[in-house]
Amino acid sequence: MTTVRVLAPYFPPAVDGGGPIRTLDALTRTAPEQMDIEVVTRDRDLRSAVRLDVPRSVVVSSGRRIHYLAAHGVPGIIRLANAVCQRPHPDLTYVNSVFDPRFGVLPVLLHRLGRTRNGRLLIAPRGEFDPGALALKRAKKLRYLAVARATGVFRGAVWHASTELEATNIRRAVGDDVHIVVRENETTLPTTAVRVPVTESDRLELVTVGRISPKKRTHLVIEALAHVTRPVRLVVIGPVDDAAYGRRCAAAADGLPEHVRVEFRGSRSHGAVLDAIGAAHAMVTATAGENFGHTIAEALAVGRPVLLPDTTPWSARVTAGGGEVVADDAWSSTLERWAGESVDQLARRAQDAADAYDAWRSASPAPHVFEMALDLR
């Protein structure tokens, strides 16, 4: 039996950590049967002081064992270090962050010090090396990477890239001589699109899903709406990850004309998010970069076109699926044009989005990333 220990900052039932939570859930659910999967994660959601309503350790579907740790403070660091080094040592340790001090930096250092014996280390940056993400707190991140390279912290590690673009970003950040496996993220989305009927409305219904943070650039969409002359409603779903940035977005929404409405709904369950996407005519995101972009796939899965910048792996499929790639200075004109479309035009876009999703899901999957990292095949 091959053993895999997954270290994840957030894991279901947490929701506010975004798409990586659902990716990791799918990744561990779809692991080969000959693998024993153990997940170590925080016992609370992003920026929450309240513990998740779960036991400290639980066995869930597919035999996965999940340990929810109180990882805050010095006692939390000790608990996490003990969990990382716990015997028997796994054949593979999968780390889902580079910069998270506890779930990224700590396990990598412990592995470099030999505390996980001869097991292999697989690191998933989860988009942290995207130019837009790396630009946030850039000096601090670059200092850590420089020290890590100089001291060989990442020596012997394997890196998981979701796309060739992310692989390029990893090499740029860590070095050209790193070992990378490129494997698109797993998903438990349906094999064919659920073709939700298009809402008949006298205004353009939009939704954006994700943390309200500088990386997601929600302000670009809200500020662009100030120049749209037709009725539009934008539903914003997700927690405020940066208080100052949240105030900026709220102030921009307050200054919009009467025919444009923005609703901030905060955190919602996964089911409520899917319902909100299905109730909209399109999903929008101005993200500075995504290594995968789970919410984009979820929008296509219910037949909803997407408007986004050319900063994700989805540009070609979104364009084929009734959506558009939008330049930063073209959000106002694009939204104005979409707001002038008829229900029939929006319904055709929805059909194209569902078709694009079906084409994506029909592709033959590669081996599981755990197999690729361990070279089981």
C-alpha positions in Angstrom: 0.0 0.0 0.0 1.4 3.4 -1.0 0.9 6.1 1.6 0.3 9.8 0.8 0.1 12.6 3.4 -1.6 15.7 2.1 -0.9 19.0 3.9 -3.6 21.6 3.0 -4.2 25.0 4.6 -8.0 24.5 4.1 -10.2 21.5 3.4 -14.0 20.8 3.3 -16.2 21.7 5.0 -14.2 24.9 4.8 -15.3 27.1 1.9 -13.7 30.5 2.1 -10.3 29.3 1.0 -11.7 29.2 -2.6 -11.3 26.8 -5.5 -8.2 24.9 -4.1 -10.5 23.4 -1.4 -12.6 21.7 -4.0 -9.6 20.8 -6.1 -8.0 19.1 -3.1 -11.3 17.3 -2.2 -11.4 16.0 -5.8 -7.7 15.1 -5.8 -8.0 12.9 -2.7 -11.3 11.4 -3.7 -9.9 10.2 -7.1 -6.6 8.8 -5.8 -5.9 5.3 -7.0 -7.3 2.5 -4.8 -3.8 1.2 -3.9 -3.0 4.5 -2.1 -3.7 5.3 1.6 -4.6 9.0 1.8 -4.2 11.1 5.0 -5.1 14.8 5.0 -3.8 17.2 7.6 -5.5 20.6 7.6 -6.6 23.6 9.7 -9.6 23.2 12.0 -11.1 26.5 10.8 -12.0 28.4 7.7 -10.1 31.3 6.2 -9.9 34.2 8.7 -12.3 32.5 11.0 -11.9 32.3 14.8 -14.6 29.6 15.0 -13.7 26.0 14.8 -15.3 23.9 12.0 -18.0 21.6 13.1 -16.0 18.4 12.6 -14.2 15.9 14.8 -10.5 16.2 15.3 -10.0 13.1 13.1 -12.4 11.5 10.8 -12.5 8.8 8.1 -14.7 10.0 5.1 -15.6 8.6 1.7 -13.0 6.6 -0.2 -11.3 5.8 3.1 -9.5 9.1 3.4 -8.4 10.0 7.0 -8.6 13.8 7.7 -7.0 15.4 10.7 -8.3 18.9 11.6 -5.6 20.7 13.7 -5.7 23.8 15.8 -2.7 25.2 14.0 -2.7 28.8 15.5 0.0 30.0 17.8 3.2 28.2 19.0 1.2 25.1 20.2 -0.3 24.9 16.7 3.1 24.9 15.1 4.2 22.0 17.4 1.0 20.0 16.6 1.6 20.5 12.9 5.3 19.6 13.0 4.4 16.4 14.9 1.7 15.6 12.3 4.2 16.2 9.4 6.8 13.9 11.0 4.5 11.3 12.4 5.4 7.7 11.8 5.1 5.7 9.7 6.6 8.2 7.3 4.6 8.4 4.0 5.9 7.5 0.6 4.7 10.9 -0.6 4.1 14.2 1.2 1.9 16.6 -0.9 2.3 20.3 0.2 -0.3 22.7 -1.1 1.4 26.1 -0.7 4.9 27.6 -1.0 4.4 30.7 1.2 1.9 29.7 3.9 4.2 29.7 7.0 2.7 26.6 8.5 1.4 24.5 5.7 4.0 25.5 3.1 7.3 26.6 4.7 7.3 24.4 7.8 6.8 21.0 6.1 9.3 21.8 3.4 12.0 22.7 6.0 11.2 19.5 8.0 11.6 17.5 4.9 14.9 19.1 4.1 16.1 18.3 7.6 15.3 14.6 7.0 12.4 14.5 9.4 10.2 12.7 6.9 12.9 10.2 6.0 13.1 9.1 2.4 9.6 9.9 1.3 9.1 12.1 -1.8 8.0 15.7 -1.5 5.5 17.1 -4.0 4.8 20.8 -3.9 1.8 22.5 -5.5 2.2 26.3 -5.6 -1.6 26.7 -6.4 -0.9 29.8 -8.5 1.3 31.5 -6.0 4.0 32.0 -8.7 1.6 33.7 -11.1 2.9 37.2 -11.8 -0.2 38.8 -10.3 0.0 36.7 -7.1 3.8 37.1 -6.8 3.4 40.9 -7.1 1.6 41.0 -3.8 4.1 41.3 -0.9 6.7 40.7 -3.6 9.8 41.7 -1.7 9.0 39.3 1.2 8.3 36.4 -1.2 11.4 37.0 -3.3 13.6 37.1 -0.2 12.3 33.7 0.9 12.8 32.2 -2.5 16.3 33.6 -2.7 17.2 32.1 0.7 15.5 28.8 -0.2 17.5 28.5 -3.4 20.8 29.4 -1.7 20.3 26.9 1.1 18.8 24.1 -1.1 15.5 24.0 0.8 13.7 22.7 -2.3 16.4 20.3 -3.3 14.9 16.9 -4.4 11.3 18.2 -4.4 8.9 17.5 -7.3 6.6 20.3 -8.3 3.0 20.0 -9.4 2.0 22.4 -12.2 -1.6 22.5 -13.4 -0.6 23.8 -16.8 2.5 24.4 -18.9 2.2 28.1 -18.1 2.4 27.3 -14.4 5.4 25.1 -15.1 7.1 28.1 -16.7 6.3 30.2 -13.7 7.7 27.6 -11.3 11.0 27.5 -13.3 11.2 31.3 -13.3 10.7 31.4 -9.5 12.7 28.3 -8.4 15.1 27.5 -11.2 15.4 25.7 -14.5 16.7 22.4 -13.1 13.6 21.5 -11.1 11.5 18.4 -11.6 7.9 19.3 -12.6 4.9 17.1 -13.3 2.2 18.8 -15.3 -1.2 17.6 -14.5 -4.5 19.5 -14.8 -6.3 19.7 -11.5 -8.8 17.0 -10.6 -12.5 17.8 -10.3 -15.7 16.1 -9.2 -17.8 18.2 -11.5 -20.3 16.2 -13.7 -19.0 14.6 -16.9 -21.5 16.6 -19.0 -22.9 20.1 -18.5 -26.2 20.7 -16.7 -28.0 22.9 -19.1 -29.7 25.4 -16.8 -32.4 27.5 -18.6 -31.4 31.2 -19.1 -33.1 33.7 -16.8 -35.4 36.1 -18.5 -34.7 39.5 -17.2 -34.8 43.1 -18.3 -31.2 43.6 -17.1 -27.9 41.8 -17.5 -27.4 39.4 -14.6 -23.7 38.8 -13.7 -22.0 37.0 -10.9 -18.4 36.9 -9.6 -17.2 34.3 -7.2 -14.0 34.4 -5.1 -12.2 36.1 -2.2 -12.4 39.9 -2.3 -8.7 40.5 -2.5 -6.3 42.5 -4.6 -5.3 39.4 -6.6 -8.9 38.9 -7.8 -9.2 42.6 -8.9 -12.9 42.8 -8.3 -12.7 46.6 -8.4 -12.0 46.5 -12.2 -15.5 45.1 -12.8 -17.3 47.3 -10.3 -15.6 50.5 -11.5 -16.3 49.6 -15.1 -20.0 49.4 -14.4 -20.0 53.1 -13.7 -19.7 53.7 -17.4 -22.4 51.2 -18.5 -25.7 52.9 -19.6 -27.9 49.8 -19.5 -29.4 48.0 -16.5 -27.0 45.5 -14.9 -26.8 43.6 -11.6 -23.6 42.1 -10.3 -23.7 39.6 -7.5 -20.4 39.3 -5.6 -19.9 36.1 -3.7 -16.9 35.5 -1.4 -15.4 36.6 1.8 -13.4 39.9 2.3 -9.8 38.7 2.4 -8.3 42.2 2.6 -10.3 44.8 4.6 -8.9 47.9 2.9 -9.5 46.4 -0.5 -13.0 45.4 0.6 -13.7 49.0 1.5 -12.5 50.1 -1.9 -14.9 47.8 -3.7 -17.8 48.8 -1.5 -17.1 52.5 -2.1 -17.0 51.9 -5.8 -20.3 50.1 -5.7 -21.9 52.9 -3.6 -21.0 55.4 -6.3 -22.7 53.5 -9.2 -25.8 55.0 -11.0 -29.2 53.8 -10.1 -29.6 51.4 -13.1 -26.6 49.4 -11.9 -26.8 47.3 -8.8 -24.1 45.4 -6.9 -24.9 42.9 -4.2 -22.3 41.6 -1.8 -23.5 38.3 -0.5 -20.3 37.2 1.4 -19.5 33.6 1.9 -21.9 31.0 0.7 -22.1 27.2 0.6 -20.9 25.5 -2.6 -24.5 24.6 -3.5 -25.6 28.3 -3.1 -22.7 29.4 -5.3 -23.7 27.0 -8.1 -27.3 28.3 -7.8 -26.1 31.9 -8.1 -24.1 31.1 -11.2 -27.0 29.3 -12.8 -29.3 32.3 -12.0 -26.9 34.7 -13.8 -26.4 35.3 -17.6 -22.6 35.1 -17.2 -19.8 34.9 -14.7 -17.1 37.6 -14.6 -13.7 37.6 -13.1 -10.9 40.1 -13.4 -8.4 37.8 -11.6 -4.7 38.7 -11.9 -3.9 35.0 -12.4 -5.2 31.4 -11.7 -3.3 28.2 -12.0 -6.6 26.4 -12.7 -9.7 28.5 -11.8 -12.3 26.1 -10.4 -15.2 28.6 -10.5 -14.6 29.0 -14.3 -15.2 25.3 -14.8 -18.2 25.4 -12.5 -19.7 28.2 -14.6 -19.3 26.3 -17.9 -20.7 23.2 -16.1 -24.1 24.9 -15.8 -23.9 26.5 -19.2 -22.8 30.0 -18.3 -20.3 31.9 -20.4 -17.4 33.6 -18.7 -15.8 37.0 -19.2 -12.2 37.1 -17.9 -8.7 38.4 -18.7 -6.0 36.4 -20.4 -4.5 35.3 -17.1 -5.9 31.8 -16.7 -5.6 28.5 -18.6 -9.2 28.9 -19.9 -8.9 31.6 -22.6 -9.4 29.3 -25.6 -12.3 27.3 -24.1 -14.0 30.4 -22.7 -13.9 32.0 -26.1 -15.2 28.9 -27.8 -17.9 28.7 -25.1 -19.7 32.0 -25.7 -17.5 34.1 -23.4 -14.8 36.6 -24.0 -11.3 37.4 -23.0 -11.4 41.1 -21.8 -8.5 43.5 -21.7 -8.2 45.6 -18.5 -9.2 48.8 -20.3 -12.2 47.1 -22.1 -14.4 46.0 -19.3 -16.8 49.0 -19.6 -17.3 48.6 -23.4 -17.6 44.8 -23.1 -20.2 45.0 -20.4 -22.1 47.7 -22.3 -22.3 45.4 -25.3 -23.4 42.4 -23.3 -26.1 44.4 -21.5 -27.6 45.2 -24.9 -27.9 41.5 -25.9 -31.3 39.8 -26.1 -32.3 36.8 -24.1 -32.0 34.7 -27.2 -28.5 35.9 -27.8 -27.6 35.1 -24.2 -29.2 31.7 -24.5 -27.0 30.9 -27.5 -24.0 31.9 -25.5 -25.2 29.5 -22.7 -25.5 26.7 -25.2 -21.9 27.3 -26.4 -20.7 27.4 -22.8 -22.2 24.0 -22.1 -20.8 22.6 -25.4 -17.3 23.8 -24.5 -17.6 22.2 -21.1 -18.6 18.9 -22.6 -15.7 19.0 -25.0 -13.3 19.7 -22.1 -14.6 16.8 -20.0 -14.5 14.3 -22.9 -10.7 14.5 -23.1 -8.9 11.4 -21.8 -7.4 12.2 -18.3 -3.7 11.7 -17.6 -2.6 9.4 -14.7 -3.2 10.8 -11.2 -0.6 13.3 -10.1 0.3 11.2 -7.1 1.2 8.4 -9.6 3.1 10.7 -11.8 5.2 12.0 -8.8 6.0 8.6 -7.6 6.5 7.2 -11.1 4.2 4.3 -10.5 3.5 3.8 -14.1 
